[in-house]
Amino acid sequence: MIGGISTVVKRIMDHMSLVEKTLEAFNEVLRQYLKEDMDIDELSGLMKLVHDLEGQADDMQEEATESIMHSRLLPETKVELMRLVDRVDGVANKAESIVDHVFLFAHLKFPEDMRGQLAQIMEITVKQMKSAKEMVKFLFEDFKKAKAKAEEVDDLESEVDGLERALIAELRRWDVSIAEKYVYLNFIEKLADISDALEDVASVVEQIIAIRQI
């Protein structure tokens, strides 16, 4: 495990909590968007919450980075942890980037079966986030447990990949214009990108562990 100053760990975990809340808020945005009787006012309120939480996550990222920089950790450890915090923040950034996309194309509707698959992607991604949060916590306590959680994150990303491929295959069969297909494809890929960003976080953790076990 990585030893160090407790303030660093606290700041990193506080940042992860805000990223998790951002993801959970985005999940509510998606739920509202996928409803047959979508409430545009409620959707707008949820979107604002995502933006607010992502802004708080950005502020906490700065605090975490500052804490790492001024800690007594070795220079190489500082670099690794700052890279980790940056990858974690990228998860919130991915979620926020889809929010405006949702609002802009709120009038476009997926068929019911595809709406179920999109909701499933996000449910898996929220679960993946929880595993990633535990993974980072264990990075400072127990490498074996951290590695097991990293494998969970990777496995969940594979599940999302499978759903993404199924959605794209279904999209190809639609009898709509190429331009309209592109809009739907872009949405599907952006949603799956959040899971990819979490896999990137797991990769950083796995690299940190591997270097220390050489």
Buried (B, 14 or more C-beta within 10 A) or exposed (E): BBEBBEBBBEBBBBBBEBBBBBBBBBBBBBBBBBEEEBEEEEBBEBBEBBBEBBBBBBEBBEBBBEBBEEBEBEEEBBEBBBEBBBBBBBBBBBBBEBBEBBBEBBEEBBEEEBBEBBBBBBEBBBBBBBBBBBBBBBBBEEBEBBBBBBBBBBEBBEBBBEBBEEBBEBBEEEEEEEEEBEBBBEBBEBBBBBBBBBBBBBBBBBBBBEEEEE
